[in-house]
């Protein structure tokens, strides 16, 4: 049985495929998190979220696809490190990016003010991203500090080992 803890709020930003975001949302709500989900329909909307023009919680999960260019937005140019440098205002936020190969965006997210940024260094399969985030927030429910929770969630399976924490 999950212990009673006061509900914590977090934001899920779903870019593209909704299946992962729905699974993450259902799992986190089962762990007693209050979630707000933004279903992103365009590059402009994602930039508004990253700029703080649309409010988000202190913890933000980016459920997206990524590659060496950045965060992929269906049928539009990707969100690059330069876009994050130019637009993002994320002071004090923790960003959990599930998109493949998005660890290279860590310096841009740190410049934007994030306290913590978690992302994969390569291309974990989709089930690994779900397993990682599930284990991460399960451990956080039991008060594991974020660095320890990331390390333990990444150790769950070799595919999850691609997730790393970047912090100030």
Phi and psi in radians as a Rosetta constraint file:
Dihedral C 1 N 2 CA 2 C 2 CIRCULARHARMONIC -1.319 0.35
Dihedral N 2 CA 2 C 2 N 3 CIRCULARHARMONIC 2.311 0.35
Dihedral C 2 N 3 CA 3 C 3 CIRCULARHARMONIC -1.185 0.35
Dihedral N 3 CA 3 C 3 N 4 CIRCULARHARMONIC 2.693 0.35
Dihedral C 3 N 4 CA 4 C 4 CIRCULARHARMONIC -1.229 0.35
Dihedral N 4 CA 4 C 4 N 5 CIRCULARHARMONIC 2.255 0.35
Dihedral C 4 N 5 CA 5 C 5 CIRCULARHARMONIC -2.397 0.35
Dihedral N 5 CA 5 C 5 N 6 CIRCULARHARMONIC 2.619 0.35
Dihedral C 5 N 6 CA 6 C 6 CIRCULARHARMONIC -1.052 0.35
Dihedral N 6 CA 6 C 6 N 7 CIRCULARHARMONIC 2.446 0.35
Dihedral C 6 N 7 CA 7 C 7 CIRCULARHARMONIC -1.069 0.35
Dihedral N 7 CA 7 C 7 N 8 CIRCULARHARMONIC 2.358 0.35
Dihedral C 7 N 8 CA 8 C 8 CIRCULARHARMONIC -1.889 0.35
Dihedral N 8 CA 8 C 8 N 9 CIRCULARHARMONIC 2.527 0.35
Dihedral C 8 N 9 CA 9 C 9 CIRCULARHARMONIC -1.747 0.35
Dihedral N 9 CA 9 C 9 N 10 CIRCULARHARMONIC 2.541 0.35
Dihedral C 9 N 10 CA 10 C 10 CIRCULARHARMONIC -2.603 0.35
Dihedral N 10 CA 10 C 10 N 11 CIRCULARHARMONIC 2.824 0.35
Dihedral C 10 N 11 CA 11 C 11 CIRCULARHARMONIC -1.991 0.35
Dihedral N 11 CA 11 C 11 N 12 CIRCULARHARMONIC 2.377 0.35
Dihedral C 11 N 12 CA 12 C 12 CIRCULARHARMONIC -1.923 0.35
Dihedral N 12 CA 12 C 12 N 13 CIRCULARHARMONIC 2.219 0.35
Dihedral C 12 N 13 CA 13 C 13 CIRCULARHARMONIC -1.889 0.35
Dihedral N 13 CA 13 C 13 N 14 CIRCULARHARMONIC 1.961 0.35
Dihedral C 13 N 14 CA 14 C 14 CIRCULARHARMONIC -1.733 0.35
Dihedral N 14 CA 14 C 14 N 15 CIRCULARHARMONIC 2.036 0.35
Dihedral C 14 N 15 CA 15 C 15 CIRCULARHARMONIC -2.001 0.35
Dihedral N 15 CA 15 C 15 N 16 CIRCULARHARMONIC 1.987 0.35
Dihedral C 15 N 16 CA 16 C 16 CIRCULARHARMONIC 1.506 0.35
Dihedral N 16 CA 16 C 16 N 17 CIRCULARHARMONIC -2.096 0.35
Dihedral C 16 N 17 CA 17 C 17 CIRCULARHARMONIC -1.054 0.35
Dihedral N 17 CA 17 C 17 N 18 CIRCULARHARMONIC 2.136 0.35
Dihedral C 17 N 18 CA 18 C 18 CIRCULARHARMONIC -1.504 0.35
Dihedral N 18 CA 18 C 18 N 19 CIRCULARHARMONIC -0.258 0.35
Dihedral C 18 N 19 CA 19 C 19 CIRCULARHARMONIC -1.043 0.35
Dihedral N 19 CA 19 C 19 N 20 CIRCULARHARMONIC -0.869 0.35
Dihedral C 19 N 20 CA 20 C 20 CIRCULARHARMONIC -1.064 0.35
Dihedral N 20 CA 20 C 20 N 21 CIRCULARHARMONIC -0.816 0.35
Dihedral C 20 N 21 CA 21 C 21 CIRCULARHARMONIC -1.061 0.35
Dihedral N 21 CA 21 C 21 N 22 CIRCULARHARMONIC -0.705 0.35
Dihedral C 21 N 22 CA 22 C 22 CIRCULARHARMONIC -1.130 0.35
Dihedral N 22 CA 22 C 22 N 23 CIRCULARHARMONIC -0.708 0.35
Dihedral C 22 N 23 CA 23 C 23 CIRCULARHARMONIC -1.149 0.35
Dihedral N 23 CA 23 C 23 N 24 CIRCULARHARMONIC -0.757 0.35
Dihedral C 23 N 24 CA 24 C 24 CIRCULARHARMONIC -1.099 0.35
Dihedral N 24 CA 24 C 24 N 25 CIRCULARHARMONIC -0.794 0.35
Dihedral C 24 N 25 CA 25 C 25 CIRCULARHARMONIC -1.055 0.35
Dihedral N 25 CA 25 C 25 N 26 CIRCULARHARMONIC -0.842 0.35
Dihedral C 25 N 26 CA 26 C 26 CIRCULARHARMONIC -1.070 0.35
Dihedral N 26 CA 26 C 26 N 27 CIRCULARHARMONIC -0.746 0.35
Dihedral C 26 N 27 CA 27 C 27 CIRCULARHARMONIC -1.110 0.35
Dihedral N 27 CA 27 C 27 N 28 CIRCULARHARMONIC -0.829 0.35
Dihedral C 27 N 28 CA 28 C 28 CIRCULARHARMONIC -1.175 0.35
Dihedral N 28 CA 28 C 28 N 29 CIRCULARHARMONIC -0.629 0.35
Dihedral C 28 N 29 CA 29 C 29 CIRCULARHARMONIC -1.159 0.35
Dihedral N 29 CA 29 C 29 N 30 CIRCULARHARMONIC -0.571 0.35
Dihedral C 29 N 30 CA 30 C 30 CIRCULARHARMONIC -1.154 0.35
Dihedral N 30 CA 30 C 30 N 31 CIRCULARHARMONIC -0.428 0.35
Dihedral C 30 N 31 CA 31 C 31 CIRCULARHARMONIC -1.605 0.35
Dihedral N 31 CA 31 C 31 N 32 CIRCULARHARMONIC 0.196 0.35
Dihedral C 31 N 32 CA 32 C 32 CIRCULARHARMONIC 1.392 0.35
Dihedral N 32 CA 32 C 32 N 33 CIRCULARHARMONIC 0.407 0.35
Dihedral C 32 N 33 CA 33 C 33 CIRCULARHARMONIC -1.591 0.35
Dihedral N 33 CA 33 C 33 N 34 CIRCULARHARMONIC 2.543 0.35
Dihedral C 33 N 34 CA 34 C 34 CIRCULARHARMONIC -1.667 0.35
Dihedral N 34 CA 34 C 34 N 35 CIRCULARHARMONIC 2.095 0.35
Dihedral C 34 N 35 CA 35 C 35 CIRCULARHARMONIC -1.952 0.35
Dihedral N 35 CA 35 C 35 N 36 CIRCULARHARMONIC 2.522 0.35
Dihedral C 35 N 36 CA 36 C 36 CIRCULARHARMONIC -2.073 0.35
Dihedral N 36 CA 36 C 36 N 37 CIRCULARHARMONIC 2.257 0.35
Dihedral C 36 N 37 CA 37 C 37 CIRCULARHARMONIC -2.033 0.35
Dihedral N 37 CA 37 C 37 N 38 CIRCULARHARMONIC 2.293 0.35
Dihedral C 37 N 38 CA 38 C 38 CIRCULARHARMONIC -1.897 0.35
Dihedral N 38 CA 38 C 38 N 39 CIRCULARHARMONIC 2.078 0.35
Dihedral C 38 N 39 CA 39 C 39 CIRCULARHARMONIC -1.608 0.35
Dihedral N 39 CA 39 C 39 N 40 CIRCULARHARMONIC 1.740 0.35
Dihedral C 39 N 40 CA 40 C 40 CIRCULARHARMONIC -1.330 0.35
Dihedral N 40 CA 40 C 40 N 41 CIRCULARHARMONIC 2.242 0.35
Dihedral C 40 N 41 CA 41 C 41 CIRCULARHARMONIC -1.873 0.35
Dihedral N 41 CA 41 C 41 N 42 CIRCULARHARMONIC -0.112 0.35
Dihedral C 41 N 42 CA 42 C 42 CIRCULARHARMONIC -2.770 0.35
Dihedral N 42 CA 42 C 42 N 43 CIRCULARHARMONIC 2.861 0.35
Dihedral C 42 N 43 CA 43 C 43 CIRCULARHARMONIC -1.069 0.35
Dihedral N 43 CA 43 C 43 N 44 CIRCULARHARMONIC -0.745 0.35
Dihedral C 43 N 44 CA 44 C 44 CIRCULARHARMONIC -1.044 0.35
Dihedral N 44 CA 44 C 44 N 45 CIRCULARHARMONIC -0.712 0.35
Dihedral C 44 N 45 CA 45 C 45 CIRCULARHARMONIC -1.160 0.35
Dihedral N 45 CA 45 C 45 N 46 CIRCULARHARMONIC -0.715 0.35
Dihedral C 45 N 46 CA 46 C 46 CIRCULARHARMONIC -1.100 0.35
Dihedral N 46 CA 46 C 46 N 47 CIRCULARHARMONIC -0.720 0.35
Dihedral C 46 N 47 CA 47 C 47 CIRCULARHARMONIC -1.124 0.35
Dihedral N 47 CA 47 C 47 N 48 CIRCULARHARMONIC -0.641 0.35
Dihedral C 47 N 48 CA 48 C 48 CIRCULARHARMONIC -1.095 0.35
Dihedral N 48 CA 48 C 48 N 49 CIRCULARHARMONIC -0.718 0.35
Dihedral C 48 N 49 CA 49 C 49 CIRCULARHARMONIC -1.116 0.35
Dihedral N 49 CA 49 C 49 N 50 CIRCULARHARMONIC -0.796 0.35
Dihedral C 49 N 50 CA 50 C 50 CIRCULARHARMONIC -1.188 0.35
Dihedral N 50 CA 50 C 50 N 51 CIRCULARHARMONIC -0.479 0.35
Dihedral C 50 N 51 CA 51 C 51 CIRCULARHARMONIC -1.413 0.35
Dihedral N 51 CA 51 C 51 N 52 CIRCULARHARMONIC -0.162 0.35
Dihedral C 51 N 52 CA 52 C 52 CIRCULARHARMONIC 1.471 0.35
Dihedral N 52 CA 52 C 52 N 53 CIRCULARHARMONIC 0.128 0.35
Dihedral C 52 N 53 CA 53 C 53 CIRCULARHARMONIC -1.256 0.35
Dihedral N 53 CA 53 C 53 N 54 CIRCULARHARMONIC -0.448 0.35
Dihedral C 53 N 54 CA 54 C 54 CIRCULARHARMONIC -1.982 0.35
Dihedral N 54 CA 54 C 54 N 55 CIRCULARHARMONIC 2.095 0.35
Dihedral C 54 N 55 CA 55 C 55 CIRCULARHARMONIC -1.094 0.35
Dihedral N 55 CA 55 C 55 N 56 CIRCULARHARMONIC 2.496 0.35
Dihedral C 55 N 56 CA 56 C 56 CIRCULARHARMONIC -2.332 0.35
Dihedral N 56 CA 56 C 56 N 57 CIRCULARHARMONIC 2.861 0.35
Dihedral C 56 N 57 CA 57 C 57 CIRCULARHARMONIC -1.351 0.35
Dihedral N 57 CA 57 C 57 N 58 CIRCULARHARMONIC 3.084 0.35
Dihedral C 57 N 58 CA 58 C 58 CIRCULARHARMONIC -1.123 0.35
Dihedral N 58 CA 58 C 58 N 59 CIRCULARHARMONIC -0.591 0.35
Dihedral C 58 N 59 CA 59 C 59 CIRCULARHARMONIC -1.867 0.35
Dihedral N 59 CA 59 C 59 N 60 CIRCULARHARMONIC 2.239 0.35
Dihedral C 59 N 60 CA 60 C 60 CIRCULARHARMONIC -2.230 0.35
Dihedral N 60 CA 60 C 60 N 61 CIRCULARHARMONIC 2.252 0.35
Dihedral C 60 N 61 CA 61 C 61 CIRCULARHARMONIC -1.832 0.35
Dihedral N 61 CA 61 C 61 N 62 CIRCULARHARMONIC 2.168 0.35
Dihedral C 61 N 62 CA 62 C 62 CIRCULARHARMONIC -1.681 0.35
Dihedral N 62 CA 62 C 62 N 63 CIRCULARHARMONIC 1.841 0.35
Dihedral C 62 N 63 CA 63 C 63 CIRCULARHARMONIC -1.632 0.35
Dihedral N 63 CA 63 C 63 N 64 CIRCULARHARMONIC 1.767 0.35
Dihedral C 63 N 64 CA 64 C 64 CIRCULARHARMONIC -2.692 0.35
Dihedral N 64 CA 64 C 64 N 65 CIRCULARHARMONIC 3.125 0.35
Dihedral C 64 N 65 CA 65 C 65 CIRCULARHARMONIC -1.908 0.35
Dihedral N 65 CA 65 C 65 N 66 CIRCULARHARMONIC 2.663 0.35
Dihedral C 65 N 66 CA 66 C 66 CIRCULARHARMONIC -2.549 0.35
Dihedral N 66 CA 66 C 66 N 67 CIRCULARHARMONIC 2.916 0.35
Dihedral C 66 N 67 CA 67 C 67 CIRCULARHARMONIC -2.663 0.35
Dihedral N 67 CA 67 C 67 N 68 CIRCULARHARMONIC -2.926 0.35
Dihedral C 67 N 68 CA 68 C 68 CIRCULARHARMONIC -1.100 0.35
Dihedral N 68 CA 68 C 68 N 69 CIRCULARHARMONIC -0.275 0.35
Dihedral C 68 N 69 CA 69 C 69 CIRCULARHARMONIC -1.479 0.35
Dihedral N 69 CA 69 C 69 N 70 CIRCULARHARMONIC -0.604 0.35
Dihedral C 69 N 70 CA 70 C 70 CIRCULARHARMONIC 2.630 0.35
Dihedral N 70 CA 70 C 70 N 71 CIRCULARHARMONIC -2.554 0.35
Dihedral C 70 N 71 CA 71 C 71 CIRCULARHARMONIC -1.511 0.35
Dihedral N 71 CA 71 C 71 N 72 CIRCULARHARMONIC 2.175 0.35
Dihedral C 71 N 72 CA 72 C 72 CIRCULARHARMONIC -1.462 0.35
Dihedral N 72 CA 72 C 72 N 73 CIRCULARHARMONIC 2.336 0.35
Dihedral C 72 N 73 CA 73 C 73 CIRCULARHARMONIC -2.074 0.35
Dihedral N 73 CA 73 C 73 N 74 CIRCULARHARMONIC 2.141 0.35
Dihedral C 73 N 74 CA 74 C 74 CIRCULARHARMONIC -0.905 0.35
Dihedral N 74 CA 74 C 74 N 75 CIRCULARHARMONIC 2.255 0.35
Dihedral C 74 N 75 CA 75 C 75 CIRCULARHARMONIC 1.072 0.35
Dihedral N 75 CA 75 C 75 N 76 CIRCULARHARMONIC 0.352 0.35
Dihedral C 75 N 76 CA 76 C 76 CIRCULARHARMONIC -2.456 0.35
Dihedral N 76 CA 76 C 76 N 77 CIRCULARHARMONIC 2.873 0.35
Dihedral C 76 N 77 CA 77 C 77 CIRCULARHARMONIC -1.084 0.35
Dihedral N 77 CA 77 C 77 N 78 CIRCULARHARMONIC 2.611 0.35
Dihedral C 77 N 78 CA 78 C 78 CIRCULARHARMONIC -1.197 0.35
Dihedral N 78 CA 78 C 78 N 79 CIRCULARHARMONIC 2.806 0.35
Dihedral C 78 N 79 CA 79 C 79 CIRCULARHARMONIC -1.489 0.35
Dihedral N 79 CA 79 C 79 N 80 CIRCULARHARMONIC 2.023 0.35
Dihedral C 79 N 80 CA 80 C 80 CIRCULARHARMONIC -1.715 0.35
Dihedral N 80 CA 80 C 80 N 81 CIRCULARHARMONIC 3.009 0.35
Dihedral C 80 N 81 CA 81 C 81 CIRCULARHARMONIC -1.014 0.35
Dihedral N 81 CA 81 C 81 N 82 CIRCULARHARMONIC -0.685 0.35
Dihedral C 81 N 82 CA 82 C 82 CIRCULARHARMONIC -1.088 0.35
Dihedral N 82 CA 82 C 82 N 83 CIRCULARHARMONIC -0.690 0.35
Dihedral C 82 N 83 CA 83 C 83 CIRCULARHARMONIC -1.097 0.35
Dihedral N 83 CA 83 C 83 N 84 CIRCULARHARMONIC -0.722 0.35
Dihedral C 83 N 84 CA 84 C 84 CIRCULARHARMONIC -1.139 0.35
Dihedral N 84 CA 84 C 84 N 85 CIRCULARHARMONIC -0.786 0.35
Dihedral C 84 N 85 CA 85 C 85 CIRCULARHARMONIC -0.989 0.35
Dihedral N 85 CA 85 C 85 N 86 CIRCULARHARMONIC -0.732 0.35
Dihedral C 85 N 86 CA 86 C 86 CIRCULARHARMONIC -1.327 0.35
Dihedral N 86 CA 86 C 86 N 87 CIRCULARHARMONIC -0.685 0.35
Dihedral C 86 N 87 CA 87 C 87 CIRCULARHARMONIC -1.914 0.35
Dihedral N 87 CA 87 C 87 N 88 CIRCULARHARMONIC -0.553 0.35
Dihedral C 87 N 88 CA 88 C 88 CIRCULARHARMONIC -1.330 0.35
Dihedral N 88 CA 88 C 88 N 89 CIRCULARHARMONIC 2.392 0.35
Dihedral C 88 N 89 CA 89 C 89 CIRCULARHARMONIC -2.338 0.35
Dihedral N 89 CA 89 C 89 N 90 CIRCULARHARMONIC 1.712 0.35
Dihedral C 89 N 90 CA 90 C 90 CIRCULARHARMONIC -2.246 0.35
Dihedral N 90 CA 90 C 90 N 91 CIRCULARHARMONIC 0.694 0.35
Dihedral C 90 N 91 CA 91 C 91 CIRCULARHARMONIC -0.949 0.35
Dihedral N 91 CA 91 C 91 N 92 CIRCULARHARMONIC 2.194 0.35
Dihedral C 91 N 92 CA 92 C 92 CIRCULARHARMONIC 1.328 0.35
Dihedral N 92 CA 92 C 92 N 93 CIRCULARHARMONIC 0.073 0.35
Dihedral C 92 N 93 CA 93 C 93 CIRCULARHARMONIC -1.525 0.35
Dihedral N 93 CA 93 C 93 N 94 CIRCULARHARMONIC 2.674 0.35
Dihedral C 93 N 94 CA 94 C 94 CIRCULARHARMONIC -1.887 0.35
Dihedral N 94 CA 94 C 94 N 95 CIRCULARHARMONIC 2.149 0.35
Dihedral C 94 N 95 CA 95 C 95 CIRCULARHARMONIC -1.944 0.35
Dihedral N 95 CA 95 C 95 N 96 CIRCULARHARMONIC 2.194 0.35
Dihedral C 95 N 96 CA 96 C 96 CIRCULARHARMONIC -1.915 0.35
Dihedral N 96 CA 96 C 96 N 97 CIRCULARHARMONIC 1.862 0.35
Dihedral C 96 N 97 CA 97 C 97 CIRCULARHARMONIC -1.765 0.35
Dihedral N 97 CA 97 C 97 N 98 CIRCULARHARMONIC 2.074 0.35
Dihedral C 97 N 98 CA 98 C 98 CIRCULARHARMONIC -1.593 0.35
Dihedral N 98 CA 98 C 98 N 99 CIRCULARHARMONIC -0.073 0.35
Dihedral C 98 N 99 CA 99 C 99 CIRCULARHARMONIC -1.251 0.35
Dihedral N 99 CA 99 C 99 N 100 CIRCULARHARMONIC 2.406 0.35
Dihedral C 99 N 100 CA 100 C 100 CIRCULARHARMONIC -0.947 0.35
Dihedral N 100 CA 100 C 100 N 101 CIRCULARHARMONIC 2.523 0.35
Dihedral C 100 N 101 CA 101 C 101 CIRCULARHARMONIC 0.969 0.35
Dihedral N 101 CA 101 C 101 N 102 CIRCULARHARMONIC 0.504 0.35
Dihedral C 101 N 102 CA 102 C 102 CIRCULARHARMONIC -1.701 0.35
Dihedral N 102 CA 102 C 102 N 103 CIRCULARHARMONIC 0.101 0.35
Dihedral C 102 N 103 CA 103 C 103 CIRCULARHARMONIC -1.122 0.35
Dihedral N 103 CA 103 C 103 N 104 CIRCULARHARMONIC -0.498 0.35
Dihedral C 103 N 104 CA 104 C 104 CIRCULARHARMONIC -1.135 0.35
Dihedral N 104 CA 104 C 104 N 105 CIRCULARHARMONIC -0.212 0.35
Dihedral C 104 N 105 CA 105 C 105 CIRCULARHARMONIC -1.484 0.35
Dihedral N 105 CA 105 C 105 N 106 CIRCULARHARMONIC -0.081 0.35
Dihedral C 105 N 106 CA 106 C 106 CIRCULARHARMONIC -0.932 0.35
Dihedral N 106 CA 106 C 106 N 107 CIRCULARHARMONIC -0.842 0.35
Dihedral C 106 N 107 CA 107 C 107 CIRCULARHARMONIC -1.026 0.35
Dihedral N 107 CA 107 C 107 N 108 CIRCULARHARMONIC -0.678 0.35
Dihedral C 107 N 108 CA 108 C 108 CIRCULARHARMONIC -1.157 0.35
Dihedral N 108 CA 108 C 108 N 109 CIRCULARHARMONIC -0.744 0.35
Dihedral C 108 N 109 CA 109 C 109 CIRCULARHARMONIC -1.169 0.35
Dihedral N 109 CA 109 C 109 N 110 CIRCULARHARMONIC -0.644 0.35
Dihedral C 109 N 110 CA 110 C 110 CIRCULARHARMONIC -1.144 0.35
Dihedral N 110 CA 110 C 110 N 111 CIRCULARHARMONIC -0.732 0.35
Dihedral C 110 N 111 CA 111 C 111 CIRCULARHARMONIC -1.067 0.35
Dihedral N 111 CA 111 C 111 N 112 CIRCULARHARMONIC -0.560 0.35
Dihedral C 111 N 112 CA 112 C 112 CIRCULARHARMONIC -1.317 0.35
Dihedral N 112 CA 112 C 112 N 113 CIRCULARHARMONIC -0.080 0.35
Dihedral C 112 N 113 CA 113 C 113 CIRCULARHARMONIC 1.857 0.35
Dihedral N 113 CA 113 C 113 N 114 CIRCULARHARMONIC 0.036 0.35
Dihedral C 113 N 114 CA 114 C 114 CIRCULARHARMONIC -1.085 0.35
Dihedral N 114 CA 114 C 114 N 115 CIRCULARHARMONIC 2.556 0.35
Dihedral C 114 N 115 CA 115 C 115 CIRCULARHARMONIC -1.473 0.35
Dihedral N 115 CA 115 C 115 N 116 CIRCULARHARMONIC -0.683 0.35
Dihedral C 115 N 116 CA 116 C 116 CIRCULARHARMONIC -2.407 0.35
Dihedral N 116 CA 116 C 116 N 117 CIRCULARHARMONIC 2.499 0.35
Dihedral C 116 N 117 CA 117 C 117 CIRCULARHARMONIC -2.388 0.35
Dihedral N 117 CA 117 C 117 N 118 CIRCULARHARMONIC 2.204 0.35
Dihedral C 117 N 118 CA 118 C 118 CIRCULARHARMONIC -2.097 0.35
Dihedral N 118 CA 118 C 118 N 119 CIRCULARHARMONIC 2.287 0.35
Dihedral C 118 N 119 CA 119 C 119 CIRCULARHARMONIC -2.804 0.35
Dihedral N 119 CA 119 C 119 N 120 CIRCULARHARMONIC 2.788 0.35
Dihedral C 119 N 120 CA 120 C 120 CIRCULARHARMONIC -1.445 0.35
Dihedral N 120 CA 120 C 120 N 121 CIRCULARHARMONIC 2.529 0.35
Dihedral C 120 N 121 CA 121 C 121 CIRCULARHARMONIC -1.451 0.35
Dihedral N 121 CA 121 C 121 N 122 CIRCULARHARMONIC -0.304 0.35
Dihedral C 121 N 122 CA 122 C 122 CIRCULARHARMONIC -2.384 0.35
Dihedral N 122 CA 122 C 122 N 123 CIRCULARHARMONIC -2.453 0.35
Dihedral C 122 N 123 CA 123 C 123 CIRCULARHARMONIC -2.132 0.35
Dihedral N 123 CA 123 C 123 N 124 CIRCULARHARMONIC 1.402 0.35
Dihedral C 123 N 124 CA 124 C 124 CIRCULARHARMONIC -1.184 0.35
Dihedral N 124 CA 124 C 124 N 125 CIRCULARHARMONIC 2.619 0.35
Dihedral C 124 N 125 CA 125 C 125 CIRCULARHARMONIC -1.205 0.35
Dihedral N 125 CA 125 C 125 N 126 CIRCULARHARMONIC 2.820 0.35
Dihedral C 125 N 126 CA 126 C 126 CIRCULARHARMONIC -1.019 0.35
Dihedral N 126 CA 126 C 126 N 127 CIRCULARHARMONIC -0.592 0.35
Dihedral C 126 N 127 CA 127 C 127 CIRCULARHARMONIC -1.209 0.35
Dihedral N 127 CA 127 C 127 N 128 CIRCULARHARMONIC -0.523 0.35
Dihedral C 127 N 128 CA 128 C 128 CIRCULARHARMONIC -1.188 0.35
Dihedral N 128 CA 128 C 128 N 129 CIRCULARHARMONIC -0.695 0.35
Dihedral C 128 N 129 CA 129 C 129 CIRCULARHARMONIC -1.074 0.35
Dihedral N 129 CA 129 C 129 N 130 CIRCULARHARMONIC -0.752 0.35
Dihedral C 129 N 130 CA 130 C 130 CIRCULARHARMONIC -1.160 0.35
Dihedral N 130 CA 130 C 130 N 131 CIRCULARHARMONIC -0.756 0.35
Dihedral C 130 N 131 CA 131 C 131 CIRCULARHARMONIC -1.084 0.35
Dihedral N 131 CA 131 C 131 N 132 CIRCULARHARMONIC -0.755 0.35
Dihedral C 131 N 132 CA 132 C 132 CIRCULARHARMONIC -1.062 0.35
Dihedral N 132 CA 132 C 132 N 133 CIRCULARHARMONIC -0.920 0.35
Dihedral C 132 N 133 CA 133 C 133 CIRCULARHARMONIC -1.163 0.35
Dihedral N 133 CA 133 C 133 N 134 CIRCULARHARMONIC -0.594 0.35
Dihedral C 133 N 134 CA 134 C 134 CIRCULARHARMONIC -1.113 0.35
Dihedral N 134 CA 134 C 134 N 135 CIRCULARHARMONIC -0.855 0.35
Dihedral C 134 N 135 CA 135 C 135 CIRCULARHARMONIC -1.130 0.35
Dihedral N 135 CA 135 C 135 N 136 CIRCULARHARMONIC -0.695 0.35
Dihedral C 135 N 136 CA 136 C 136 CIRCULARHARMONIC -1.004 0.35
Dihedral N 136 CA 136 C 136 N 137 CIRCULARHARMONIC -0.877 0.35
Dihedral C 136 N 137 CA 137 C 137 CIRCULARHARMONIC -1.369 0.35
Dihedral N 137 CA 137 C 137 N 138 CIRCULARHARMONIC -0.439 0.35
Dihedral C 137 N 138 CA 138 C 138 CIRCULARHARMONIC -1.071 0.35
Dihedral N 138 CA 138 C 138 N 139 CIRCULARHARMONIC -0.828 0.35
Dihedral C 138 N 139 CA 139 C 139 CIRCULARHARMONIC -1.123 0.35
Dihedral N 139 CA 139 C 139 N 140 CIRCULARHARMONIC -0.677 0.35
Dihedral C 139 N 140 CA 140 C 140 CIRCULARHARMONIC -1.134 0.35
Dihedral N 140 CA 140 C 140 N 141 CIRCULARHARMONIC -0.587 0.35
Dihedral C 140 N 141 CA 141 C 141 CIRCULARHARMONIC -1.035 0.35
Dihedral N 141 CA 141 C 141 N 142 CIRCULARHARMONIC -0.589 0.35
Dihedral C 141 N 142 CA 142 C 142 CIRCULARHARMONIC -1.681 0.35
Dihedral N 142 CA 142 C 142 N 143 CIRCULARHARMONIC 0.433 0.35
Dihedral C 142 N 143 CA 143 C 143 CIRCULARHARMONIC 1.169 0.35
Dihedral N 143 CA 143 C 143 N 144 CIRCULARHARMONIC 0.410 0.35
Dihedral C 143 N 144 CA 144 C 144 CIRCULARHARMONIC -1.199 0.35
Dihedral N 144 CA 144 C 144 N 145 CIRCULARHARMONIC 2.316 0.35
Dihedral C 144 N 145 CA 145 C 145 CIRCULARHARMONIC -1.052 0.35
Dihedral N 145 CA 145 C 145 N 146 CIRCULARHARMONIC 2.624 0.35
Dihedral C 145 N 146 CA 146 C 146 CIRCULARHARMONIC -0.929 0.35
Dihedral N 146 CA 146 C 146 N 147 CIRCULARHARMONIC -0.852 0.35
Dihedral C 146 N 147 CA 147 C 147 CIRCULARHARMONIC -1.004 0.35
Dihedral N 147 CA 147 C 147 N 148 CIRCULARHARMONIC -0.727 0.35
Dihedral C 147 N 148 CA 148 C 148 CIRCULARHARMONIC -1.174 0.35
Dihedral N 148 CA 148 C 148 N 149 CIRCULARHARMONIC -0.741 0.35
Dihedral C 148 N 149 CA 149 C 149 CIRCULARHARMONIC -1.097 0.35
Dihedral N 149 CA 149 C 149 N 150 CIRCULARHARMONIC -0.714 0.35
Dihedral C 149 N 150 CA 150 C 150 CIRCULARHARMONIC -1.104 0.35
Dihedral N 150 CA 150 C 150 N 151 CIRCULARHARMONIC -0.806 0.35
Dihedral C 150 N 151 CA 151 C 151 CIRCULARHARMONIC -1.059 0.35
Dihedral N 151 CA 151 C 151 N 152 CIRCULARHARMONIC -0.791 0.35
Dihedral C 151 N 152 CA 152 C 152 CIRCULARHARMONIC -1.232 0.35
Dihedral N 152 CA 152 C 152 N 153 CIRCULARHARMONIC -0.689 0.35
Dihedral C 152 N 153 CA 153 C 153 CIRCULARHARMONIC -1.154 0.35
Dihedral N 153 CA 153 C 153 N 154 CIRCULARHARMONIC -0.644 0.35
Dihedral C 153 N 154 CA 154 C 154 CIRCULARHARMONIC -1.197 0.35
Dihedral N 154 CA 154 C 154 N 155 CIRCULARHARMONIC -0.505 0.35
Dihedral C 154 N 155 CA 155 C 155 CIRCULARHARMONIC -1.383 0.35
Dihedral N 155 CA 155 C 155 N 156 CIRCULARHARMONIC -0.102 0.35
Dihedral C 155 N 156 CA 156 C 156 CIRCULARHARMONIC -1.018 0.35
Dihedral N 156 CA 156 C 156 N 157 CIRCULARHARMONIC -0.693 0.35
Dihedral C 156 N 157 CA 157 C 157 CIRCULARHARMONIC -2.757 0.35
Dihedral N 157 CA 157 C 157 N 158 CIRCULARHARMONIC 2.630 0.35
Dihedral C 157 N 158 CA 158 C 158 CIRCULARHARMONIC -0.943 0.35
Dihedral N 158 CA 158 C 158 N 159 CIRCULARHARMONIC -0.606 0.35
Dihedral C 158 N 159 CA 159 C 159 CIRCULARHARMONIC -1.147 0.35
Dihedral N 159 CA 159 C 159 N 160 CIRCULARHARMONIC -0.544 0.35
Dihedral C 159 N 160 CA 160 C 160 CIRCULARHARMONIC -1.344 0.35
Dihedral N 160 CA 160 C 160 N 161 CIRCULARHARMONIC -0.323 0.35
Dihedral C 160 N 161 CA 161 C 161 CIRCULARHARMONIC -1.090 0.35
Dihedral N 161 CA 161 C 161 N 162 CIRCULARHARMONIC -0.237 0.35
Dihedral C 161 N 162 CA 162 C 162 CIRCULARHARMONIC -1.284 0.35
Dihedral N 162 CA 162 C 162 N 163 CIRCULARHARMONIC -0.267 0.35
Dihedral C 162 N 163 CA 163 C 163 CIRCULARHARMONIC -1.443 0.35
Dihedral N 163 CA 163 C 163 N 164 CIRCULARHARMONIC 2.278 0.35
Dihedral C 163 N 164 CA 164 C 164 CIRCULARHARMONIC -2.280 0.35
Dihedral N 164 CA 164 C 164 N 165 CIRCULARHARMONIC 2.686 0.35
Dihedral C 164 N 165 CA 165 C 165 CIRCULARHARMONIC -1.751 0.35
Dihedral N 165 CA 165 C 165 N 166 CIRCULARHARMONIC 2.302 0.35
Dihedral C 165 N 166 CA 166 C 166 CIRCULARHARMONIC -2.110 0.35
Dihedral N 166 CA 166 C 166 N 167 CIRCULARHARMONIC 2.161 0.35
Dihedral C 166 N 167 CA 167 C 167 CIRCULARHARMONIC -2.411 0.35
Dihedral N 167 CA 167 C 167 N 168 CIRCULARHARMONIC 2.872 0.35
